[in-house]
């Protein structure tokens, strides 16, 4: 939509009407937010590409995807989040053109994928050195090792769903106004699980038990696959180190033999 038509929007998203009434939301303010976001949409896309290209320069990153929030989905999220923000900030709180860029933290979304779990720390260091990071959250499964996050003072959230990903909120300036962008970092195995989990949760009001139990089983398999990939990588690196060690030793021996041959030749000539 080029503009936010109330009747058309409520017909398309009928479930949000009760949120509007319950939180006493002024639809005219939503229209202003919608128009403001659409006005700078191209700038946000340019900023998303810029962030993604910087991340692609890191050798530990396998791939990067970027997107900006769909304007209609932005309004839906604002409507749903208003009640929560009133609890957090006071009953007089309401979203407006001046505050929505700080309150909605995924206007710009970046997905970063890496292959091996132990690559995360280097990617983490790269992100915190490159941008002003305002928040970091590590989403893990109950029972996962959390010591590396605790050591770095990173907030940890245990997800019953098994969702794993580290989220960074960073400041950026697609215009002269600050916008918070979200960078999600996860392994390619975690990405596969996350996409399947997301699809199931959005296609069912409540996931049937048979799907839920198999989804949790799949989550354990994904976790094991990540561990196996890390083990294979470690073994490969160790083998590579040993090969380099023996190649260097062999080269040193060959150089020593050549040196002795030259010494012997000099001795025979002088004799």
Secondary structure, 3 states (H helix, E strand, C coil): CCCCCHHHHHHHCHHHHHHHHHCCCCHHHHHHHHHHHHHCHHHHHHHHHHHHHHHHCCCCCCEEEEEECCHHHHHHHHHHHHHHHHHHHCCCCCCCCCCHHHHCCCCEEEEEEECCHHHHHHHHHHHHHHCCEEEEEEEEECCCCCHHHHHCCCEEEEECCCCCEEEEEEEECCCCCCEEEEEEEEEHHHHHHHHHHHHHHHHCCCCCHHHHHHHHHHHHHHHHHHHHHHHHHHHHHHHHHHHHHHHHHHHHHHHHHHHHHHHHHHHHHHC
